[in-house]
Amino acid sequence: MTTALVRALGALARDTAHARCGVLCDCRPPAVLADRPDGTVVRCGPVVAKAHAAGTDTAALSARLALAADPGLAGILLAPLPARPPAGPTEHGAASPHLAELHGRPVTLWPYGEPVDPGDPDEAPWEEAAALLARLHRTVSRSDRPAPGNAPGPPPMRGPAKAAVAVARMCAARPGDPATFPVLAAWRGLPPWARDEAPAPAHRPHTLCHGDLHLGQLLRHPAPHGPWLLIDVDDAGAGDPSWDLARPAAWYAAGLLPPDVWSRFLGAYRAAGGPAVRADGDPWAELDPAARALTVQTAALALAKSAAEHRVPDEVEQVMIDACARIAALPPELAAEHSS
């Protein structure tokens, strides 16, 4: 944890909260909600400040923030708050009205919302997540209509790129380790577009996507009983919408997500008119490449993290690693059938 950065984020969140609710706002002291290499998040009352990863492409982030702030996506994505300037000077001007800088890191501000309760899996909002995804996927891309003023269009969705980064991270953490061989074999069996080596085929859908869907990417706003919204647009953009269904699909295929939950999720997505899969029948022709890619990504991260922490993979991590071995053992003709 970078103490100076955390202090600065807390001060920014506190000042923004006071500006929004008045100097008499009774906010508790700033609290760290997350502190990872990909982001440090601090809350003060109704405001959350996030420092994005060092080296973030601020032009792409600005375009993603414009998506989140787009009135056409209200009720789907949580909208960012206008960024207040940091207390001290910055090295360069903000690229977006929603983007500031602290300690060399791009910073955004967000209203606080109530997250999914991990201790109550029976109440997890799978149907709500599916309906939000379907609405997002059905929204006309900003690349397909004139952008207001000089607002940028959506960048590519980062799902395939993140999968490639995870595999590279695994290889760096475990060079030559036989434990990585099934994961690499499953990776090599994916179509080039799922490895971020080529555009997706023209016949596949191309829509706005979230890019990193899991239950941690939903919250209720206003807290605690407002509607569910999707958060964290760091990976959002234009791409193949099957990627947004790929993580629950991979969990279902690996046996980690109960069949009834998967059925509810898929049914809600279809009922809302989601374009990633056919309206009825077997969805796996559309979902299989992205689901396999997410399986590889999860297994690769598990091997990288367990190596860094000097431990063996835990039970859930091993399930995904074993799933890669099964994927790698698929007959070539079956793998090719589902790779388009």
C-alpha positions in Angstrom: 0.0 0.0 0.0 1.3 3.4 -0.9 0.5 5.4 2.2 0.8 8.8 0.5 -1.5 7.8 -2.3 -4.1 6.4 0.1 -4.0 9.6 2.1 -4.4 11.7 -1.1 -7.3 9.5 -2.3 -9.0 9.8 1.1 -8.6 13.6 1.1 -10.0 13.8 -2.4 -13.0 11.6 -1.6 -13.6 13.6 1.6 -13.4 17.0 -0.1 -15.7 15.8 -2.9 -18.2 14.3 -0.4 -18.3 17.6 1.6 -18.8 19.6 -1.6 -21.7 17.3 -2.5 -23.5 17.2 0.8 -22.2 20.4 2.6 -19.5 21.1 5.0 -21.6 19.6 7.8 -21.6 16.2 6.1 -21.0 13.6 8.8 -18.6 11.3 6.9 -16.6 8.6 8.7 -12.8 8.7 8.2 -11.7 7.5 4.7 -11.6 3.7 4.4 -9.5 1.6 2.0 -11.8 -0.7 0.1 -9.2 -2.3 -2.2 -5.5 -2.0 -2.7 -4.2 -4.1 -5.6 -1.7 -3.4 -8.4 -4.6 -2.8 -10.8 -6.3 -0.2 -8.5 -6.4 1.4 -5.1 -9.9 2.3 -3.9 -10.8 4.6 -0.9 -14.2 5.5 0.3 -15.4 8.6 2.3 -19.1 8.6 2.9 -21.0 8.8 -0.4 -17.9 9.1 -2.5 -15.3 6.6 -3.7 -11.9 7.5 -5.2 -10.1 5.1 -7.4 -6.4 5.3 -8.4 -6.1 3.2 -11.6 -3.0 1.1 -12.4 0.2 2.9 -13.2 0.7 3.0 -16.9 -3.0 3.0 -17.7 -3.8 4.3 -21.2 -5.5 7.5 -20.2 -6.9 8.2 -23.6 -8.7 4.8 -23.6 -9.8 5.3 -20.0 -11.2 8.7 -20.9 -13.3 7.1 -23.7 -14.5 4.4 -21.3 -15.5 7.1 -18.8 -17.4 8.9 -21.5 -19.3 5.6 -22.0 -20.2 5.4 -18.3 -21.3 9.0 -18.3 -23.4 8.6 -21.5 -27.1 9.3 -20.7 -28.0 6.5 -23.1 -26.4 4.1 -20.7 -28.0 5.4 -17.6 -29.5 2.6 -15.6 -26.9 0.2 -17.0 -23.5 1.6 -16.0 -22.7 3.5 -12.8 -21.9 7.1 -13.9 -18.6 8.7 -12.7 -18.6 11.9 -10.7 -16.8 15.0 -12.1 -13.2 14.9 -10.9 -12.0 17.7 -8.7 -8.4 18.8 -9.3 -5.9 17.4 -6.8 -4.6 19.6 -4.1 -1.2 19.9 -5.7 0.0 20.5 -9.3 -0.2 17.7 -11.9 2.2 16.8 -14.6 -0.3 17.3 -17.3 -3.9 18.2 -17.8 -6.7 15.7 -17.3 -7.9 14.1 -20.5 -11.5 13.9 -19.3 -13.8 15.9 -17.0 -14.0 12.7 -15.0 -10.3 12.0 -14.8 -7.7 13.5 -12.4 -4.2 12.6 -11.4 -2.6 11.9 -8.0 1.0 10.7 -7.5 1.4 9.9 -11.2 -1.8 7.7 -11.2 -5.0 8.4 -13.1 -7.8 8.9 -10.6 -11.6 8.7 -10.9 -14.5 9.5 -8.5 -17.7 7.5 -8.1 -20.8 7.5 -6.0 -20.8 4.8 -3.4 -23.1 1.8 -3.9 -24.0 -1.3 -2.0 -22.0 -4.3 -3.4 -23.1 -7.9 -3.7 -23.0 -9.7 -0.3 -20.5 -12.6 -0.8 -21.9 -14.2 2.4 -25.4 -14.6 0.8 -24.9 -16.6 -2.4 -28.6 -17.4 -2.7 -29.4 -13.7 -3.2 -26.7 -13.1 -5.8 -28.2 -11.0 -8.6 -27.5 -13.4 -11.5 -30.7 -12.5 -13.4 -30.2 -8.8 -12.9 -26.6 -9.1 -14.1 -27.8 -10.9 -17.2 -30.5 -8.3 -18.0 -28.0 -5.5 -17.6 -25.6 -7.2 -19.9 -28.3 -7.7 -22.5 -29.2 -4.0 -22.3 -25.6 -3.0 -22.7 -25.1 -5.4 -25.6 -28.2 -4.0 -27.4 -27.1 -0.4 -27.0 -26.0 1.2 -30.3 -22.3 1.6 -30.1 -21.0 5.1 -30.1 -18.8 4.0 -33.0 -22.0 3.6 -35.0 -23.4 7.1 -34.4 -21.8 10.5 -34.3 -20.1 11.2 -31.0 -21.0 14.6 -29.3 -18.3 17.2 -29.7 -14.9 15.7 -29.6 -15.9 12.7 -27.4 -14.0 9.6 -28.4 -15.7 6.4 -29.6 -15.4 3.2 -27.6 -12.0 1.5 -27.6 -11.8 -2.3 -28.0 -13.1 -4.4 -25.2 -10.0 -5.6 -23.2 -11.1 -9.2 -22.5 -8.9 -11.1 -24.9 -6.0 -8.8 -24.1 -6.3 -9.6 -20.4 -6.3 -13.3 -21.1 -3.1 -12.9 -23.0 -1.5 -10.9 -20.2 -2.5 -13.6 -17.7 -0.8 -16.3 -19.8 2.3 -14.2 -20.1 2.3 -13.6 -16.3 2.1 -17.3 -15.7 5.0 -18.1 -18.0 7.1 -15.4 -16.3 6.3 -16.8 -12.9 6.8 -20.5 -13.8 9.2 -20.7 -16.7 9.4 -24.2 -18.0 7.2 -25.6 -15.2 5.3 -28.7 -16.4 2.3 -27.5 -14.4 1.8 -24.8 -17.1 1.8 -27.2 -20.0 -2.0 -28.1 -20.0 -2.8 -24.4 -19.7 -0.6 -23.5 -22.6 -1.9 -26.3 -24.7 -5.5 -25.1 -24.1 -4.4 -21.6 -24.9 -2.8 -22.7 -28.2 -6.1 -24.4 -29.2 -8.1 -21.1 -29.0 -8.9 -19.1 -32.2 -6.6 -16.1 -32.8 -9.3 -13.6 -31.9 -9.7 -15.1 -28.4 -5.9 -14.8 -27.9 -5.9 -11.1 -28.9 -4.0 -11.9 -32.0 -6.7 -11.0 -34.6 -10.1 -9.3 -34.9 -13.1 -11.5 -34.2 -14.6 -13.0 -37.4 -17.1 -10.7 -39.2 -20.0 -13.1 -38.6 -19.7 -12.8 -34.8 -21.7 -10.1 -33.0 -19.9 -6.8 -32.3 -21.4 -4.7 -29.5 -20.6 -2.6 -26.5 -19.2 -5.0 -23.8 -18.3 -4.7 -20.1 -15.2 -6.8 -20.6 -14.8 -8.2 -17.1 -18.2 -9.4 -15.8 -18.4 -11.0 -12.4 -20.6 -10.4 -9.3 -18.0 -8.0 -7.9 -18.9 -5.7 -10.8 -22.4 -5.0 -9.6 -23.8 -2.7 -6.9 -27.0 -1.1 -5.8 -27.1 2.7 -6.3 -28.4 4.6 -4.4 -27.3 2.4 -1.5 -28.6 0.2 -0.1 -31.8 -0.5 -2.0 -31.4 1.2 -5.4 -31.3 -0.7 -8.7 -28.4 -2.9 -9.6 -25.8 -1.3 -11.9 -22.6 -2.5 -13.6 -19.4 -0.8 -12.4 -15.7 -0.7 -13.3 -15.4 0.2 -17.0 -11.7 -0.3 -17.1 -12.1 -3.1 -19.7 -15.3 -1.9 -21.4 -15.5 -1.2 -25.1 -16.5 -2.7 -28.5 -16.1 -6.4 -29.0 -17.7 -9.8 -29.0 -20.4 -9.9 -26.3 -19.9 -13.6 -25.7 -16.9 -12.5 -23.5 -19.3 -11.0 -20.9 -21.0 -14.4 -20.5 -17.8 -16.4 -20.6 -16.9 -16.4 -16.9 -20.2 -17.8 -15.6 -20.1 -20.2 -18.6 -16.6 -21.4 -17.7 -17.6 -21.8 -14.1 -20.6 -23.8 -15.1 -18.6 -26.0 -17.5 -16.0 -26.6 -14.7 -18.7 -27.5 -12.2 -18.2 -24.4 -10.0 -21.6 -22.8 -10.9 -24.7 -24.9 -10.2 -26.7 -25.8 -13.3 -29.8 -24.0 -12.0 -27.9 -20.8 -11.5 -26.4 -21.0 -15.0 -29.9 -21.7 -16.4 -31.3 -18.7 -14.6 -28.5 -16.4 -15.8 -28.7 -17.6 -19.5 -32.5 -17.5 -19.4 -32.6 -13.9 -18.1 -30.1 -12.9 -20.8 -32.1 -14.4 -23.5 -35.4 -13.0 -22.2 -33.9 -9.5 -22.3 -32.9 -10.0 -26.0 -29.2 -10.4 -25.5 -27.4 -10.8 -28.9 -24.4 -12.9 -27.7 -26.2 -16.2 -28.1 -29.1 -17.6 -30.2 -32.6 -17.1 -28.7 -33.0 -20.8 -27.9 -31.3 -24.1 -28.2 -27.6 -24.9 -27.4 -25.6 -21.6 -26.8 -22.2 -23.3 -26.8 -21.3 -22.6 -30.5 -21.3 -18.9 -29.6 -19.9 -19.2 -26.0 -17.3 -21.9 -26.3 -14.2 -19.9 -27.5 -14.6 -17.2 -24.9 -15.5 -19.7 -22.1 -12.3 -21.6 -22.9 -10.3 -18.4 -22.9 -11.7 -17.4 -19.5 -10.9 -20.9 -18.2 -7.3 -20.5 -19.4 -7.1 -17.0 -18.0 -8.3 -18.1 -14.6 -6.0 -21.1 -14.5 -3.0 -19.0 -15.6 -3.6 -16.4 -12.9 -4.0 -19.2 -10.3 -0.6 -20.6 -11.3 1.0 -17.2 -11.3 -0.4 -16.2 -7.9 0.3 -19.5 -6.2 3.9 -19.3 -7.4 4.3 -15.8 -6.1 2.8 -16.8 -2.8 4.9 -20.0 -2.5 2.0 -22.3 -2.2 0.1 -25.0 -4.2 -3.1 -24.0 -6.0 -6.2 -24.2 -3.8 -9.1 -26.5 -4.5 -11.0 -24.0 -6.7 -7.9 -22.9 -8.6 -7.1 -26.6 -9.3 -10.5 -27.2 -10.7 -9.8 -24.6 -13.4 -6.3 -25.9 -14.1 -7.8 -29.4 -14.5 -10.4 -27.9 -16.8 -7.6 -26.7 -19.1 -6.2 -30.3 -19.2 -9.6 -31.5 -20.4 -9.8 -28.7 -23.0 -6.3 -29.5 -24.3 -7.4 -33.2 -24.7 -10.3 -32.3 -27.0 -10.0 -34.0 -30.4 -8.8 -31.4 -33.0 -11.9 -31.7 -35.1 -14.1 -30.9 -32.0 -12.0 -28.0 -31.0 -12.1 -26.5 -34.5 -15.9 -26.9 -34.6 -16.3 -24.5 -31.7 -13.5 -22.1 -32.5 -15.1 -19.9 -35.1 
